[in-house]
Amino acid sequence: MFEEMEARARRAAETRVEGRKTELAAALRTLLPPEVRVETSEEGVLLSGLGLGRRVVLDASLRWTLAGLLK
C-alpha cells in the first residue's frame, strides 16, 4: 500500500518537473535572442549558441535576464 502511494507521488512529481521545464524553456525562448537555442533535457533546460559564454559575460541585459529567471 505504501509503495502505491510512493509511486503515485513520484509520477506526480515527475509530471510537475516536466511542466516546469517546459514553462521555463518557453519563457526563455521569448526573452533570449534567436541565436540562443533553448532545449529541455533530462537535467533541466539547456542553453546553447555560438559564443554564448562570452555573450553572457559581455551583455548585461542577457546576464540579468538569466539571473532573474533562475531565482
Secondary structure, DSSP 4 states (H G I P E B T S, - for coil): -HHHHHHHHHHHHHHHHHHHHHHHHHHHHHHS-TTSEEEE-SSSEEEE-TTHHHHHHH-HHHHHHHHHHT-
